[in-house]
Amino acid sequence: MKNLITVFQVEQIAFEIAQERFEYNEPIPEFKTRFPNSLESCISAPLQTFDGKYLYPLFTKKQRYYFI
C-alpha cells in the first residue's frame, strides 16, 4: 500500500499554513532544512503492520494518526 499523503503534499500544506499564520513578514524556513527521514517515517507510520495485520486497520484510524 502506498502512503496516504506524500512529502510534497506535506510541504505544500506547511507552506500555506505558514503564510497564513506568520506575522510581520517573518521569514519562512526552507523546507529542506527539516531533519531527513523524520517526516517520511511519520507519513508511513499508519501503514505499519505486525504479524501481517495493520496496526491501524481502519482508514479513519489511519487518517486520525496524522492529526494527533
Backbone as ProteinMPNN parsed JSONL, in Angstrom:
{"seq_chain_A": "MKNLITVFQVEQIAFEIAQERFEYNEPIPEFKTRFPNSLESCISAPLQTFDGKYLYPLFTKKQRYYFI", "coords_chain_A": {"N_chain_A": [[0.85, -1.182, 0.0], [0.591, 2.184, -0.869], [1.734, 5.361, 0.475], [-0.572, 7.473, 2.265], [-0.391, 10.168, 2.057], [1.884, 12.438, 0.555], [5.344, 13.55, 0.795], [5.711, 15.865, -0.653], [3.088, 16.895, -0.692], [2.746, 17.428, 2.051], [4.685, 19.399, 2.332], [3.561, 21.448, 0.743], [1.171, 21.983, 2.164], [2.228, 22.771, 4.651], [3.576, 25.098, 3.893], [1.448, 26.745, 3.055], [0.036, 27.014, 5.482], [1.993, 28.283, 7.021], [2.217, 30.717, 5.653], [-0.292, 31.801, 6.216], [-0.262, 31.991, 9.017], [2.141, 33.183, 9.979], [3.422, 36.283, 11.111], [4.155, 39.778, 10.539], [5.877, 39.657, 8.337], [7.622, 37.479, 8.739], [10.423, 35.393, 8.074], [10.087, 32.437, 6.167], [11.281, 29.326, 6.901], [13.37, 27.272, 4.825], [12.033, 24.32, 3.414], [13.653, 22.146, 3.069], [15.38, 22.222, 5.192], [14.558, 20.639, 7.226], [14.72, 17.772, 9.487], [16.221, 14.987, 8.033], [14.424, 12.143, 6.864], [12.709, 11.973, 9.095], [10.121, 13.027, 8.672], [9.272, 11.34, 6.617], [9.152, 8.936, 7.982], [7.064, 9.447, 9.779], [4.963, 9.767, 7.98], [4.687, 7.213, 6.911], [4.029, 5.682, 9.117], [1.22, 5.073, 9.825], [0.759, 2.94, 8.183], [1.999, 0.722, 9.11], [2.622, -2.718, 9.913], [2.033, -5.653, 11.913], [2.721, -8.95, 12.451], [1.474, -9.495, 10.061], [-0.81, -7.949, 10.096], [-2.462, -4.816, 9.929], [-1.552, -2.092, 12.037], [-3.166, 0.05, 12.302], [-6.058, -0.578, 11.351], [-8.427, 0.453, 10.176], [-9.417, 2.855, 7.731], [-10.149, 5.373, 8.668], [-8.834, 5.472, 11.109], [-6.225, 5.514, 10.257], [-6.164, 8.012, 9.01], [-6.706, 9.634, 11.224], [-4.382, 9.369, 12.694], [-2.577, 11.165, 11.535], [-3.457, 13.593, 12.488], [-3.132, 13.753, 15.184]], "CA_chain_A": [[0.0, 0.0, 0.0], [1.408, 3.395, -0.887], [1.401, 6.332, 1.517], [-1.815, 8.209, 2.117], [-0.011, 11.544, 1.753], [3.281, 12.481, 0.134], [6.179, 14.598, 1.37], [5.416, 17.072, -1.42], [1.817, 17.424, -0.202], [3.001, 17.999, 3.378], [5.418, 20.644, 2.107], [2.615, 22.454, 0.262], [0.277, 22.315, 3.279], [3.013, 23.515, 5.645], [3.846, 26.43, 3.346], [0.201, 27.516, 3.113], [-0.239, 27.334, 6.889], [2.989, 29.264, 7.446], [1.846, 32.004, 5.065], [-1.472, 32.291, 6.919], [-0.036, 32.194, 10.448], [3.288, 34.023, 10.306], [3.103, 37.704, 11.148], [5.243, 40.745, 10.406], [6.794, 39.227, 7.276], [8.638, 36.549, 9.253], [10.931, 34.515, 7.014], [9.664, 31.037, 6.231], [12.479, 28.489, 6.684], [13.336, 26.34, 3.696], [11.511, 23.011, 3.793], [14.753, 21.173, 3.047], [16.156, 22.312, 6.428], [13.995, 19.7, 8.205], [15.545, 16.59, 9.738], [15.956, 13.983, 6.995], [13.757, 10.872, 7.156], [11.734, 12.044, 10.191], [8.8, 13.201, 8.079], [8.949, 10.117, 5.887], [8.79, 7.939, 8.993], [5.724, 9.792, 10.276], [3.988, 9.535, 6.911], [4.48, 5.779, 6.699], [3.65, 5.012, 10.37], [-0.118, 4.465, 9.846], [0.717, 1.762, 7.314], [2.802, -0.327, 9.722], [1.953, -3.988, 10.21], [2.656, -6.582, 12.847], [2.166, -10.288, 12.245], [0.645, -9.456, 8.864], [-2.022, -7.146, 10.293], [-2.218, -3.386, 10.092], [-1.718, -1.563, 13.383], [-4.312, 0.948, 12.15], [-6.763, -1.318, 10.303], [-9.465, 1.221, 9.501], [-8.926, 4.041, 7.032], [-10.357, 6.539, 9.531], [-7.769, 5.477, 12.121], [-5.013, 5.938, 9.558], [-6.268, 9.46, 8.863], [-6.651, 10.243, 12.556], [-2.987, 9.349, 13.125], [-1.91, 12.373, 11.048], [-3.958, 14.792, 13.15], [-2.952, 13.645, 16.632]], "C_chain_A": [[0.891, 1.24, 0.0], [0.911, 4.371, 0.175], [0.109, 7.074, 1.205], [-1.568, 9.654, 1.718], [1.481, 11.546, 1.421], [4.028, 13.615, 0.842], [5.903, 15.919, 0.648], [4.112, 17.709, -0.94], [1.979, 18.06, 1.18], [3.724, 19.332, 3.243], [4.465, 21.757, 1.673], [1.671, 22.916, 1.375], [1.008, 23.162, 4.313], [3.286, 24.937, 5.168], [2.605, 27.315, 3.417], [-0.135, 27.932, 4.543], [0.735, 28.409, 7.389], [2.651, 30.649, 6.899], [0.659, 32.623, 5.808], [-1.148, 32.733, 8.347], [1.112, 33.122, 10.809], [2.891, 35.482, 10.218], [4.366, 38.53, 10.908], [6.305, 40.296, 9.4], [7.935, 38.359, 7.807], [9.139, 35.679, 8.111], [10.457, 33.076, 7.231], [10.898, 30.182, 5.954], [12.297, 27.56, 5.478], [12.872, 24.969, 4.183], [12.633, 21.981, 3.873], [15.619, 21.23, 4.314], [15.633, 21.374, 7.516], [14.953, 18.528, 8.415], [15.219, 15.517, 8.7], [15.362, 12.703, 7.578], [12.753, 10.918, 8.304], [10.319, 12.15, 9.642], [8.363, 11.937, 7.349], [8.509, 9.014, 6.845], [7.383, 8.196, 9.517], [4.651, 9.503, 9.233], [3.685, 8.051, 6.755], [4.0, 5.039, 7.949], [2.243, 4.4, 10.361], [-0.232, 3.201, 8.997], [1.531, 0.596, 7.868], [1.956, -1.571, 10.001], [2.735, -4.754, 11.26], [1.946, -7.912, 12.676], [1.169, -10.294, 11.086], [-0.633, -8.643, 8.987], [-1.642, -5.683, 10.482], [-2.424, -2.967, 11.54], [-2.881, -0.578, 13.431], [-5.176, 0.362, 11.024], [-7.807, -0.501, 9.536], [-8.878, 2.487, 8.875], [-9.07, 5.285, 7.91], [-9.293, 6.615, 10.625], [-6.441, 5.891, 11.504], [-5.027, 7.466, 9.401], [-6.094, 10.17, 10.191], [-5.221, 10.341, 13.05], [-2.284, 10.656, 12.728], [-2.306, 13.626, 11.831], [-3.853, 14.731, 14.663], [-1.815, 14.538, 17.057]], "O_chain_A": [[1.837, 1.329, 0.783], [-0.191, 4.224, 0.703], [-0.252, 7.274, 0.046], [-2.428, 10.294, 1.114], [2.243, 10.739, 1.954], [3.416, 14.517, 1.413], [5.866, 16.975, 1.28], [4.037, 18.93, -0.795], [1.407, 19.117, 1.445], [3.412, 20.287, 3.955], [4.549, 22.878, 2.174], [1.405, 24.11, 1.508], [0.47, 24.158, 4.797], [3.232, 25.878, 5.96], [2.688, 28.485, 3.79], [-0.541, 29.068, 4.784], [0.336, 29.334, 8.097], [2.786, 31.646, 7.609], [0.616, 33.838, 6.004], [-1.69, 33.726, 8.833], [1.063, 33.784, 11.846], [2.111, 35.87, 9.348], [5.487, 38.042, 11.054], [7.495, 40.535, 9.601], [9.078, 38.493, 7.37], [8.35, 35.268, 7.261], [10.437, 32.579, 8.358], [11.5, 30.298, 4.886], [11.185, 27.129, 5.173], [13.281, 24.517, 5.252], [12.559, 21.043, 4.668], [16.497, 20.387, 4.496], [16.2, 21.317, 8.607], [15.876, 18.317, 7.629], [14.05, 15.178, 8.513], [15.758, 12.25, 8.652], [11.998, 9.96, 8.471], [9.42, 11.443, 10.096], [7.211, 11.519, 7.456], [7.594, 8.249, 6.541], [6.598, 7.261, 9.68], [3.559, 9.047, 9.57], [2.542, 7.677, 6.494], [3.602, 3.878, 7.853], [2.082, 3.284, 10.856], [-1.221, 2.476, 9.093], [1.732, -0.405, 7.18], [0.76, -1.491, 10.281], [3.929, -4.534, 11.465], [0.72, -7.989, 12.746], [0.16, -10.999, 11.119], [-1.457, -8.648, 8.073], [-0.635, -5.361, 11.112], [-3.356, -3.428, 12.199], [-3.504, -0.394, 14.476], [-5.038, 0.765, 9.869], [-8.036, -0.756, 8.353], [-7.964, 3.103, 9.424], [-8.2, 6.157, 7.894], [-8.895, 7.709, 11.023], [-5.626, 6.544, 12.156], [-4.015, 8.127, 9.634], [-5.413, 11.192, 10.272], [-4.874, 11.291, 13.751], [-1.487, 11.189, 13.499], [-1.568, 14.611, 11.834], [-4.427, 15.571, 15.355], [-1.489, 14.602, 18.243]]}, "name": "protein", "num_of_chains": 1, "seq": "MKNLITVFQVEQIAFEIAQERFEYNEPIPEFKTRFPNSLESCISAPLQTFDGKYLYPLFTKKQRYYFI"}
